[in-house]
Amino acid sequence: MEDSVDRHLARWRGKAPFDELVEGVVTRMQLLVKHLAHTKEAVLAEAGLQEFEFETMHRLVARDGSATPSELAAELLLSPAGMTGRLDTLERAQLVRRVRGTDDRRRVDVELTDKGRELWTAAMTVRAEAEAQMVAALDPADQELLNGLLKRMLARVESSPGPSRASAPPVRKTGRPS
C-alpha cells in the first residue's frame, strides 16, 4: 500500500542527504499531526468554538471546573492581560463566569458554566470520535505497540537538553574570513 510519503521519498531519493527510514517516520508523523489539527479545527468550528475558547474550557474541566485567572494564564502560557481578554470573551458568551471570593474579595475564581461544560463536552465527543477513527487503522495490539514506541521517542526528546547536532556536519560560514 503506497501513501503520499512513499511518493515524497521517491522524488527526493538521491537528491538530499537523509535516511529514508527516518524521513518516512518523521514525515508521516508530521502529516498525521497536520491531519489531526485540521480535524480538531473542523470539530471546534462545528461546535461554534474557537481554539482558544476550547483550550481555556479544557483547562477548567481538568481543574474540576474552577481556577484562578493566574493559574489558567500559567497553564496556557499567557500574560495576565491576554488571559483577561480571553476570559472577557468567554464570559460574554456565557461559557464561564468570574466569582469573587467570599473570604477575600480580591480573589477571583473562574468557573465553567453549564453552557460552557455542555459545549466543551460536545466538542470533546466529536474530537474523540475523530481521533478513534484515525487510530482504528491499527488493531488494538498495534495501537499498544505504537503508543509504546511513541512514548519512548517522546521520553528521549523530553530528557534531552536540546536538539542534538552531534552527527551533523559542521556549519560553515560563508563570505567571512575565519
PAMI-410222 format. One record per residue (C-alpha): residue in one letter; residue number from 1; x, y, z. Coordinates in pm, 1 decimal. Layout:
BEGIN
A;NUM;X;Y;Z;
...
***
This chain:
BEGIN
M;1;0.0;0.0;0.0;
E;2;153.4;330.6;-111.8;
D;3;95.7;665.0;58.5;
S;4;198.8;1023.7;-13.2;
V;5;521.5;981.7;186.7;
D;6;632.5;695.5;-38.9;
R;7;595.2;933.1;-334.4;
H;8;777.3;1208.5;-140.7;
L;9;1068.5;973.1;-68.7;
A;10;1085.9;862.9;-433.2;
R;11;1103.4;1227.1;-550.6;
W;12;1389.6;1304.6;-312.8;
R;13;1585.1;979.6;-347.0;
G;14;1947.3;1066.0;-429.8;
K;15;1886.1;1443.1;-409.5;
A;16;1914.4;1508.5;-36.7;
P;17;2126.9;1360.1;239.1;
F;18;1875.4;1182.7;460.7;
D;19;1798.5;839.1;591.0;
E;20;1482.5;725.0;408.8;
L;21;1350.9;531.2;706.9;
V;22;1390.3;827.8;941.9;
E;23;1247.5;1065.8;680.1;
G;24;949.0;833.7;633.6;
V;25;876.3;813.1;1006.0;
V;26;913.7;1187.9;1067.1;
T;27;718.4;1295.4;758.0;
R;28;432.4;1055.8;837.9;
M;29;419.3;1188.8;1195.2;
Q;30;411.4;1546.5;1063.7;
L;31;129.4;1469.1;820.5;
L;32;-72.1;1288.0;1087.5;
V;33;-30.9;1584.7;1322.5;
K;34;-149.0;1820.7;1045.5;
H;35;-447.7;1595.8;977.0;
L;36;-531.5;1588.0;1346.9;
A;37;-502.3;1967.9;1373.3;
H;38;-737.2;2015.8;1076.3;
T;39;-981.9;1765.7;1226.7;
K;40;-978.2;1943.5;1562.7;
E;41;-1026.0;2278.4;1390.6;
A;42;-1329.1;2144.1;1199.9;
V;43;-1475.6;1991.2;1517.0;
L;44;-1444.2;2319.8;1703.8;
A;45;-1597.1;2513.6;1415.3;
E;46;-1886.0;2265.5;1409.0;
A;47;-1939.8;2327.2;1780.0;
G;48;-1915.5;2704.2;1728.0;
L;49;-1593.9;2735.7;1927.2;
Q;50;-1257.2;2890.1;1860.7;
E;51;-946.0;2703.7;1970.6;
F;52;-864.2;2949.7;2249.3;
E;53;-1214.8;2910.4;2392.3;
F;54;-1190.9;2532.4;2386.4;
E;55;-840.4;2525.3;2537.0;
T;56;-942.1;2756.4;2821.7;
M;57;-1252.0;2549.7;2898.6;
H;58;-1042.3;2232.0;2867.2;
R;59;-810.4;2358.9;3140.9;
L;60;-1109.3;2445.0;3359.5;
V;61;-1257.9;2097.1;3318.2;
A;62;-922.4;1944.5;3415.5;
R;63;-936.4;2155.3;3732.7;
D;64;-1288.8;2038.2;3817.1;
G;65;-1448.8;2345.5;3660.7;
S;66;-1276.4;2621.9;3856.9;
A;67;-940.7;2801.7;3860.0;
T;68;-793.8;3143.6;3919.1;
P;69;-706.2;3357.7;3617.9;
S;70;-336.8;3336.2;3709.5;
E;71;-349.5;2953.5;3721.0;
L;72;-509.0;2947.3;3376.5;
A;73;-263.9;3203.1;3239.0;
A;74;31.1;2996.4;3362.5;
E;75;-103.7;2675.6;3205.4;
L;76;-188.6;2845.5;2876.9;
L;77;138.3;3044.2;2871.8;
L;78;-44.3;3376.3;2852.4;
S;79;18.4;3715.7;3003.2;
P;80;-232.3;3837.0;3262.1;
A;81;-368.0;4085.9;3006.5;
G;82;-405.1;3811.1;2745.9;
M;83;-589.0;3593.3;2996.6;
T;84;-821.0;3879.6;3089.0;
G;85;-912.2;3925.8;2721.2;
R;86;-987.8;3556.2;2684.0;
L;87;-1199.4;3548.8;2995.3;
D;88;-1390.2;3859.5;2885.5;
T;89;-1479.0;3685.3;2557.6;
L;90;-1579.0;3360.5;2729.0;
E;91;-1782.9;3545.1;2988.9;
R;92;-1971.8;3744.8;2723.0;
A;93;-2056.4;3411.6;2555.7;
Q;94;-2175.1;3282.0;2897.9;
L;95;-1926.8;2992.8;2885.8;
V;96;-1750.5;3097.4;3207.8;
R;97;-1822.3;3326.3;3498.2;
R;98;-1596.5;3510.3;3738.3;
V;99;-1679.2;3465.3;4105.3;
R;100;-1538.1;3683.9;4382.0;
G;101;-1402.9;3505.9;4687.2;
T;102;-1620.7;3524.9;4996.2;
D;103;-1326.4;3534.5;5239.1;
D;104;-1102.4;3755.3;5024.7;
R;105;-1281.2;3988.5;4783.4;
R;106;-956.2;4037.2;4590.9;
R;107;-959.3;3669.9;4488.1;
V;108;-1143.7;3585.6;4169.1;
D;109;-1217.8;3232.9;4052.9;
V;110;-1321.1;3143.0;3700.9;
E;111;-1592.3;2880.8;3678.8;
L;112;-1723.7;2688.8;3382.4;
T;113;-2096.1;2747.1;3330.0;
D;114;-2339.2;2468.8;3244.4;
K;115;-2348.7;2605.9;2889.4;
G;116;-1967.4;2600.1;2874.7;
R;117;-1950.0;2242.1;3002.7;
E;118;-2214.0;2127.3;2751.0;
L;119;-2030.5;2291.2;2461.3;
W;120;-1695.1;2151.6;2575.0;
T;121;-1844.4;1803.5;2614.9;
A;122;-1999.4;1814.9;2266.5;
A;123;-1667.8;1922.3;2111.6;
M;124;-1473.7;1657.6;2308.0;
T;125;-1713.3;1384.8;2199.0;
V;126;-1673.2;1463.8;1829.4;
R;127;-1298.4;1510.7;1872.9;
A;128;-1263.6;1173.4;2048.0;
E;129;-1458.8;1004.5;1767.6;
A;130;-1231.4;1159.8;1503.3;
E;131;-917.5;1053.1;1692.0;
A;132;-1051.4;699.5;1741.3;
Q;133;-1132.8;676.9;1371.3;
M;134;-776.7;774.4;1280.6;
V;135;-623.1;518.7;1517.9;
A;136;-872.5;248.6;1409.2;
A;137;-648.1;175.8;1109.5;
L;138;-448.1;-29.0;1362.4;
D;139;-571.7;-326.5;1560.5;
P;140;-555.6;-293.1;1942.0;
A;141;-219.4;-473.2;1966.7;
D;142;-65.7;-240.0;1707.5;
Q;143;-215.7;61.4;1887.9;
E;144;-43.3;-53.9;2208.8;
L;145;282.6;-106.1;2022.4;
L;146;267.2;235.7;1851.7;
N;147;178.6;405.9;2178.3;
G;148;480.9;246.0;2346.6;
L;149;715.4;336.0;2061.6;
L;150;598.5;698.2;2052.8;
K;151;632.5;715.5;2430.8;
R;152;996.1;601.5;2407.5;
M;153;1068.0;861.4;2139.6;
L;154;899.1;1140.2;2335.0;
A;155;1070.8;1045.0;2661.3;
R;156;1408.2;1063.0;2489.3;
V;157;1334.9;1404.1;2336.6;
E;158;1195.2;1538.6;2663.7;
S;159;1501.8;1422.1;2858.7;
S;160;1749.4;1571.7;2611.1;
P;161;1892.2;1917.0;2686.3;
G;162;1823.9;2037.1;2332.2;
P;163;1843.5;1944.7;1967.3;
S;164;2138.4;1719.6;1903.7;
R;165;2369.6;1810.0;1620.4;
A;166;2639.1;1560.6;1720.1;
S;167;2608.5;1367.1;1396.4;
A;168;2555.4;1668.3;1171.1;
P;169;2843.8;1810.6;972.3;
P;170;2978.7;2145.4;1094.6;
V;171;2806.5;2451.6;954.1;
R;172;3044.5;2672.4;757.4;
K;173;3006.5;3045.0;749.4;
T;174;3040.7;3192.8;404.9;
G;175;3161.6;3532.4;297.5;
R;176;3366.6;3593.5;610.2;
P;177;3728.5;3516.0;678.0;
S;178;3788.4;3256.6;950.4;
***
